């Protein structure tokens, strides 16, 4: 009986630890999502302000 109680105590601690980790990761994911959204908005604004002189991706430069 004592062995089962000990195992249950370990399992409860493990579940609590994992719960804390998941909660922390949820906060980190929310922060990263906000940052990515801000960067996408900033890049969109920057692209709309450029005159088109920037080479993007596989586009060939004008001298080709």
N, CA, C and O atoms as a GROMACS GRO file, in nm:
protein
  256
    1UNK      N    1   0.082  -0.119   0.000
    1UNK     CA    2   0.000   0.000   0.000
    1UNK      C    3   0.088   0.126   0.000
    1UNK      O    4   0.058   0.223  -0.070
    2UNK      N    5   0.195   0.123   0.079
    2UNK     CA    6   0.284   0.239   0.085
    2UNK      C    7   0.350   0.267  -0.049
    2UNK      O    8   0.370   0.382  -0.088
    3UNK      N    9   0.382   0.159  -0.119
    3UNK     CA   10   0.444   0.175  -0.251
    3UNK      C   11   0.348   0.244  -0.348
    3UNK      O   12   0.390   0.331  -0.425
    4UNK      N   13   0.222   0.208  -0.345
    4UNK     CA   14   0.123   0.273  -0.431
    4UNK      C   15   0.106   0.420  -0.395
    4UNK      O   16   0.096   0.505  -0.483
    5UNK      N   17   0.103   0.450  -0.265
    5UNK     CA   18   0.090   0.589  -0.222
    5UNK      C   19   0.211   0.670  -0.267
    5UNK      O   20   0.198   0.786  -0.306
    6UNK      N   21   0.328   0.609  -0.262
    6UNK     CA   22   0.450   0.677  -0.306
    6UNK      C   23   0.446   0.703  -0.456
    6UNK      O   24   0.482   0.812  -0.501
    7UNK      N   25   0.403   0.604  -0.532
    7UNK     CA   26   0.392   0.620  -0.677
    7UNK      C   27   0.291   0.729  -0.712
    7UNK      O   28   0.314   0.810  -0.802
    8UNK      N   29   0.180   0.729  -0.642
    8UNK     CA   30   0.077   0.831  -0.667
    8UNK      C   31   0.133   0.970  -0.636
    8UNK      O   32   0.107   1.065  -0.710
    9UNK      N   33   0.207   0.984  -0.528
    9UNK     CA   34   0.266   1.112  -0.492
    9UNK      C   35   0.363   1.159  -0.600
    9UNK      O   36   0.365   1.277  -0.635
   10UNK      N   37   0.444   1.067  -0.653
   10UNK     CA   38   0.536   1.102  -0.761
   10UNK      C   39   0.460   1.143  -0.887
   10UNK      O   40   0.497   1.239  -0.954
   11UNK      N   41   0.355   1.070  -0.917
   11UNK     CA   42   0.275   1.103  -1.036
   11UNK      C   43   0.208   1.239  -1.021
   11UNK      O   44   0.201   1.316  -1.117
   12UNK      N   45   0.158   1.269  -0.903
   12UNK     CA   46   0.094   1.399  -0.879
   12UNK      C   47   0.196   1.511  -0.896
   12UNK      O   48   0.166   1.614  -0.956
   13UNK      N   49   0.316   1.490  -0.845
   13UNK     CA   50   0.420   1.592  -0.860
   13UNK      C   51   0.456   1.610  -1.007
   13UNK      O   52   0.475   1.723  -1.053
   14UNK      N   53   0.467   1.501  -1.079
   14UNK     CA   54   0.500   1.508  -1.221
   14UNK      C   55   0.393   1.583  -1.298
   14UNK      O   56   0.424   1.666  -1.383
   15UNK      N   57   0.268   1.554  -1.270
   15UNK     CA   58   0.157   1.623  -1.336
   15UNK      C   59   0.160   1.772  -1.304
   15UNK      O   60   0.138   1.855  -1.393
   16UNK      N   61   0.186   1.808  -1.179
   16UNK     CA   62   0.195   1.949  -1.141
   16UNK      C   63   0.310   2.018  -1.212
   16UNK      O   64   0.295   2.131  -1.260
   17UNK      N   65   0.425   1.952  -1.220
   17UNK     CA   66   0.540   2.009  -1.290
   17UNK      C   67   0.509   2.030  -1.438
   17UNK      O   68   0.540   2.135  -1.495
   18UNK      N   69   0.446   1.930  -1.501
   18UNK     CA   70   0.411   1.942  -1.642
   18UNK      C   71   0.308   2.052  -1.665
   18UNK      O   72   0.312   2.122  -1.766
   19UNK      N   73   0.216   2.065  -1.572
   19UNK     CA   74   0.117   2.172  -1.583
   19UNK      C   75   0.183   2.309  -1.579
   19UNK      O   76   0.145   2.398  -1.655
   20UNK      N   77   0.280   2.326  -1.491
   20UNK     CA   78   0.354   2.453  -1.484
   20UNK      C   79   0.429   2.480  -1.614
   20UNK      O   80   0.432   2.594  -1.663
   21UNK      N   81   0.489   2.377  -1.669
   21UNK     CA   82   0.564   2.392  -1.794
   21UNK      C   83   0.471   2.432  -1.907
   21UNK      O   84   0.503   2.521  -1.986
   22UNK      N   85   0.357   2.366  -1.917
   22UNK     CA   86   0.260   2.397  -2.023
   22UNK      C   87   0.210   2.540  -2.009
   22UNK      O   88   0.195   2.611  -2.109
   23UNK      N   89   0.182   2.584  -1.888
   23UNK     CA   90   0.136   2.721  -1.865
   23UNK      C   91   0.243   2.822  -1.908
   23UNK      O   92   0.210   2.922  -1.971
   24UNK      N   93   0.368   2.796  -1.875
   24UNK     CA   94   0.477   2.886  -1.914
   24UNK      C   95   0.491   2.889  -2.066
   24UNK      O   96   0.510   2.996  -2.125
   25UNK      N   97   0.483   2.773  -2.129
   25UNK     CA   98   0.495   2.767  -2.274
   25UNK      C   99   0.380   2.839  -2.343
   25UNK      O  100   0.398   2.900  -2.449
   26UNK      N  101   0.262   2.832  -2.285
   26UNK     CA  102   0.147   2.904  -2.341
   26UNK      C  103   0.174   3.054  -2.343
   26UNK      O  104   0.143   3.122  -2.440
   27UNK      N  105   0.232   3.105  -2.235
   27UNK     CA  106   0.267   3.247  -2.230
   27UNK      C  107   0.373   3.284  -2.332
   27UNK      O  108   0.364   3.388  -2.397
   28UNK      N  109   0.474   3.198  -2.345
   28UNK     CA  110   0.580   3.222  -2.443
   28UNK      C  111   0.526   3.221  -2.585
   28UNK      O  112   0.564   3.303  -2.667
   29UNK      N  113   0.437   3.128  -2.614
   29UNK     CA  114   0.378   3.119  -2.747
   29UNK      C  115   0.295   3.243  -2.776
   29UNK      O  116   0.300   3.296  -2.887
   30UNK      N  117   0.220   3.291  -2.679
   30UNK     CA  118   0.140   3.412  -2.697
   30UNK      C  119   0.231   3.532  -2.725
   30UNK      O  120   0.201   3.612  -2.814
   31UNK      N  121   0.340   3.543  -2.652
   31UNK     CA  122   0.435   3.653  -2.673
   31UNK      C  123   0.496   3.645  -2.812
   31UNK      O  124   0.504   3.746  -2.883
   32UNK      N  125   0.539   3.527  -2.851
   32UNK     CA  126   0.600   3.509  -2.984
   32UNK      C  127   0.499   3.536  -3.095
   32UNK      O  128   0.535   3.594  -3.198
   33UNK      N  129   0.374   3.496  -3.076
   33UNK     CA  130   0.271   3.522  -3.176
   33UNK      C  131   0.250   3.672  -3.194
   33UNK      O  132   0.238   3.720  -3.306
   34UNK      N  133   0.245   3.745  -3.082
   34UNK     CA  134   0.230   3.892  -3.091
   34UNK      C  135   0.349   3.954  -3.164
   34UNK      O  136   0.332   4.044  -3.246
   35UNK      N  137   0.470   3.907  -3.134
   35UNK     CA  138   0.589   3.962  -3.198
   35UNK      C  139   0.590   3.935  -3.347
   35UNK      O  140   0.624   4.023  -3.427
   36UNK      N  141   0.553   3.814  -3.387
   36UNK     CA  142   0.548   3.780  -3.530
   36UNK      C  143   0.445   3.868  -3.599
   36UNK      O  144   0.469   3.918  -3.709
   37UNK      N  145   0.330   3.888  -3.536
   37UNK     CA  146   0.225   3.973  -3.594
   37UNK      C  147   0.277   4.116  -3.613
   37UNK      O  148   0.256   4.176  -3.718
   38UNK      N  149   0.346   4.169  -3.510
   38UNK     CA  150   0.402   4.304  -3.520
   38UNK      C  151   0.504   4.312  -3.633
   38UNK      O  152   0.504   4.409  -3.710
   39UNK      N  153   0.591   4.213  -3.644
   39UNK     CA  154   0.692   4.212  -3.750
   39UNK      C  155   0.628   4.204  -3.888
   39UNK      O  156   0.673   4.269  -3.982
   40UNK      N  157   0.523   4.125  -3.901
   40UNK     CA  158   0.455   4.114  -4.029
   40UNK      C  159   0.390   4.247  -4.067
   40UNK      O  160   0.395   4.288  -4.183
   41UNK      N  161   0.329   4.313  -3.969
   41UNK     CA  162   0.270   4.444  -3.997
   41UNK      C  163   0.377   4.544  -4.037
   41UNK      O  164   0.360   4.618  -4.134
   42UNK      N  165   0.487   4.546  -3.963
   42UNK     CA  166   0.596   4.639  -3.992
   42UNK      C  167   0.653   4.614  -4.131
   42UNK      O  168   0.679   4.709  -4.205
   43UNK      N  169   0.672   4.488  -4.166
   43UNK     CA  170   0.725   4.455  -4.299
   43UNK      C  171   0.625   4.493  -4.408
   43UNK      O  172   0.664   4.543  -4.513
   44UNK      N  173   0.497   4.471  -4.383
   44UNK     CA  174   0.395   4.511  -4.480
   44UNK      C  175   0.394   4.660  -4.502
   44UNK      O  176   0.382   4.706  -4.616
   45UNK      N  177   0.407   4.737  -4.396
   45UNK     CA  178   0.412   4.882  -4.409
   45UNK      C  179   0.538   4.925  -4.485
   45UNK      O  180   0.533   5.015  -4.568
   46UNK      N  181   0.649   4.860  -4.455
   46UNK     CA  182   0.774   4.894  -4.523
   46UNK      C  183   0.767   4.862  -4.671
   46UNK      O  184   0.815   4.939  -4.754
   47UNK      N  185   0.708   4.748  -4.706
   47UNK     CA  186   0.694   4.711  -4.847
   47UNK      C  187   0.604   4.807  -4.921
   47UNK      O  188   0.629   4.839  -5.038
   48UNK      N  189   0.500   4.854  -4.855
   48UNK     CA  190   0.409   4.946  -4.922
   48UNK      C  191   0.472   5.083  -4.942
   48UNK      O  192   0.427   5.159  -5.028
   49UNK      N  193   0.575   5.116  -4.865
   49UNK     CA  194   0.642   5.245  -4.878
   49UNK      C  195   0.758   5.243  -4.975
   49UNK      O  196   0.805   5.350  -5.016
   50UNK      N  197   0.807   5.126  -5.013
   50UNK     CA  198   0.922   5.120  -5.102
   50UNK      C  199   0.880   5.148  -5.244
   50UNK      O  200   0.762   5.135  -5.280
   51UNK      N  201   0.978   5.187  -5.326
   51UNK     CA  202   0.950   5.221  -5.466
   51UNK      C  203   0.966   5.102  -5.559
   51UNK      O  204   0.954   5.116  -5.681
   52UNK      N  205   0.994   4.986  -5.504
   52UNK     CA  206   1.008   4.866  -5.587
   52UNK      C  207   1.150   4.838  -5.630
   52UNK      O  208   1.172   4.753  -5.716
   53UNK      N  209   1.249   4.906  -5.574
   53UNK     CA  210   1.388   4.885  -5.611
   53UNK      C  211   1.453   4.767  -5.542
   53UNK      O  212   1.569   4.737  -5.569
   54UNK      N  213   1.382   4.701  -5.455
   54UNK     CA  214   1.437   4.591  -5.379
   54UNK      C  215   1.416   4.459  -5.452
   54UNK      O  216   1.307   4.433  -5.503
   55UNK      N  217   1.521   4.376  -5.458
   55UNK     CA  218   1.510   4.244  -5.518
   55UNK      C  219   1.455   4.149  -5.412
   55UNK      O  220   1.511   4.137  -5.304
   56UNK      N  221   1.345   4.082  -5.445
   56UNK     CA  222   1.280   3.992  -5.351
   56UNK      C  223   1.280   3.851  -5.407
   56UNK      O  224   1.244   3.829  -5.522
   57UNK      N  225   1.321   3.755  -5.325
   57UNK     CA  226   1.312   3.614  -5.362
   57UNK      C  227   1.391   3.580  -5.487
   57UNK      O  228   1.511   3.605  -5.494
   58UNK      N  229   1.321   3.522  -5.586
   58UNK     CA  230   1.387   3.476  -5.709
   58UNK      C  231   1.381   3.579  -5.821
   58UNK      O  232   1.413   3.546  -5.935
   59UNK      N  233   1.340   3.701  -5.793
   59UNK     CA  234   1.333   3.803  -5.898
   59UNK      C  235   1.474   3.834  -5.948
   59UNK      O  236   1.570   3.836  -5.870
   60UNK      N  237   1.483   3.859  -6.078
   60UNK     CA  238   1.612   3.897  -6.134
   60UNK      C  239   1.631   4.048  -6.117
   60UNK      O  240   1.536   4.126  -6.127
   61UNK      N  241   1.755   4.088  -6.091
   61UNK     CA  242   1.782   4.231  -6.085
   61UNK      C  243   1.757   4.297  -6.221
   61UNK      O  244   1.758   4.228  -6.322
   62UNK      N  245   1.735   4.428  -6.225
   62UNK     CA  246   1.701   4.496  -6.352
   62UNK      C  247   1.808   4.486  -6.460
   62UNK      O  248   1.776   4.500  -6.578
   63UNK      N  249   1.933   4.464  -6.425
   63UNK     CA  250   2.039   4.462  -6.528
   63UNK      C  251   2.045   4.331  -6.606
   63UNK      O  252   2.131   4.319  -6.694
   64UNK      N  253   1.958   4.232  -6.580
   64UNK     CA  254   1.960   4.107  -6.655
   64UNK      C  255   1.876   4.117  -6.778
   64UNK      O  256   1.866   4.021  -6.854
   0.00000   0.00000   0.00000
